[in-house]
């Protein structure tokens, strides 16, 4: 479910680190903290040693940042990064997809992050699934990742809850991402970077605005779309919910565009996503209906179930 793509959308209410927090004030990081952050920085998902839930119980390392002291395991730092990439993640998904269903591991990690004020957890109502517990970074959690550079170069980080519907949407994208990331990792992909729609829109609309009167020119619009790895479909530039950028096993740079489709999609909207080359995912209960819509429009596309 893309959040639409009107030009004003680049003023996204979600607070992103990208382009702003990287040069935030505060005391410089010590060499010791730099080394610790490097040691704890998470790699691409897929390899067991990179995932929080499979580490043996380790002693927490002390981090001194901006007059605050944090005691964290590498698994807890990796969890902070996962939350920051998507803004909101369901606790049950974190336990299942990152900690391999090991509640004895996820419980103390989450409790420690909550206790130190690095994450916040809320039970947020959902119109179809009922309430579910979602986790997000706090300002301190966001600051910690930026100061220690734990998320990796170029990875935008978000924090704080927003509207319930969008919070659940962000959490759903995390499950979608995990499915796609596992497939990429199985093919030898590494160094994955997550780009949400709001980040793509910001750069896309900035370049479109620079065109001025040439903004509606088909040639210029195609040039801007190509610059951002997107396509023009019937005069519009569709933006995916998530882009994953990664390195292939041959060292080539690659990307995949992911869209979370719902039964609220009109046939025209769904067709637009297919023609843009997006990989479509949907909740299991929605797949059959969406496939019927594609069949009616004589479009051949796979819809993967979450």
Buried (B, 14 or more C-beta within 10 A) or exposed (E): BBBEBEEEBBEBEBBBBBEEBEEEEEEEBEEEBBEBBEEBBBBBBBEEEBBBBBBEEEEEBEBEBEEEEBEBBBBBBBBBBBBBBBBBBBBBBBBBBBBBEBEEBBEBBBEBBBEBBBBBBBEBEBEEEEEBBBBBBBEBBBBBBBBBBBBBEEBBBBBBBBEBBBBBBBBBBBBBBBBBBEBBBEEEBBEBBBBBBBBBBBBBBEBBEEBEEEBEEEEBBBBBBEEBEBBBBEEEBBBBBBBBBBBEEEEEEEEBBBBBBBEEBEBEBBBBBBBBBBBBBBBEEBBEBBBEBBEEEEBEBEBBEB
